[in-house]
């Protein structure tokens, strides 16, 4: 039996209403829980990139990629290789810091992790941390003793190292005009 692990899928899609729903429905219909999901436009405003992390084995990850490729608004799907990917997540953490001593301790932790302090109040500090899971989990554990008041994660985004890109010219998009009325 193959080993179940986190797989990262990069998906280029049309930037139009309903596409994200169509993509995520595929996962729920097949019984997969999406561990992480991040979506945003690319350098081309008509195209969005979806980064999806799902826990499965290699064979089922490839099946998911093939099924995603069949969806009309999907331009390209790439299963990123663990050894050849750059993965990062943005985490915002609001921490209790009622006095200057606690504030200084939190600032020292932020400096060690190269986190940015993005908001300061009389009783709180808010940090922005960018990194891989190990880094964000480590700072979260250290800040827990100060009292995490609020925390939000963007979800993982990923790119391949080097000259590799997601762009594939395997689907003829001119044949269909998804999202527009065609007579």
Secondary structure, DSSP 8 states (H G I E B T S, - for coil): ----EEEEEEEEEE-STTHHHHHHHHHHHTT--EEEEEEEE-SSTTEEEEEEEEEE-HHHHHHHHHHHHTSTTEEEEEEE-GGGEEEEEEEEEEEE--SHHHHHHHHHHHHHTT-EEEEE-SSEEEEEEEE-HHHHHHHHHHHHTT-EEEEEE---EEEESTT--S----S-GGG--TTS---
